């Protein structure tokens, strides 16, 4: 089976999805993006450069979204037609909803399956959403043959944007629970030495992405409050694609200086997926404070490692395992968030540990990535049969 995969090549989520497909014996992947996620190459893997002008912010500011979309349409229609004619893919799978779906549609590609990532949809439900881009996002959704969401409410939001019913399924991406698990004691000790963290310090991990809506500044404010009660506490900030978010990172560094908490903050450079469980196991608490979200994979990874999570409460978390096993704080009050972190630091009871073990069991049963890839391949096969 040939899969033409279009996904942001710099994203760890894309790389994970790609590797899941390449691990299947009968899958060949042609990857199309402006960034190669596997620059070293790989078996059954072909990368093709995709020029995307609208992703370049300077061009968008100079010429506007509408102009760049029209230009991309003209250029990429012929470009994609040639690729499809040459490789004859059985399935086209687009990750993160945008105009690439429309370009493929105009090029005659079929069937087009697309996966919602969360922010690609949520951003259009904020008061400052661009009306043109919101309408365009609806057209992208309507043009897809099948849509995959990974949390509740997202399907309804997609249909609101598309202004019609959509063919969709809810499949959580899942994680490798053989990788994400408790343990890694010797690796944890080495990482603590590397980060110069003494064993008598509690460690709080902020593992989400670097965009303004993840509210890293608010996490710093809450952490500064926590230090008043628990001075022997370290906040670990995990970087993602450092070069692309350097402005925000510099802003966070300035705030750390203003709060005078440099000695209690550690920076962890972007690291391979296989090393991420070490970071979770080193941490005592994982914090999460976005203004909008889907059901984050961070929740699954933390639960699989039996680590507590303190988070704000969002509609997409309601009715999920996060409500049952994590501490979710109503509203966006920094004092309440800090108090919840303090409470979590204080708790180390047997009942708390039992809850975390139950959370891991739930993840194994419901969010193991083998379940995801099995369901995904079934969708591929179903769509191939329907379009034969």
Secondary structure, DSSP 8 states (H G I E B T S, - for coil): -EEEEE--TT-HHHHHHHHHHHTSTT-EEEEEESS-S-TT--TTEEEEE---STT-HHHHHHH-HHHHHHHHHHHHHHHHHHHHHHH--SEEEEES-STHHHHHHHTT---EEEE--SHHHHGGGSTT--HHHHHHHHHHHHH-SEEEESSTTHHHHHHHHHTS---EEE----B-TTTSSS--HHHHHHHHHHHT--TTSEEEEE-S-SSGGG-HHHHHHHHHHHHHH-SSEEEEEE-SSGGGGHHHHHHHHHHHHHHT-GGGEEEE----HHHHHHHHHH-SEEEE--SS-SS-HHHHHHHHTT-EEEEE--GGGTTSHHHHHSEEESTT-HHHHHHHHHHHHH---HHHHHHHHHHHHHHHHH-BHHHHHHHHHHHHHHHHHHT-
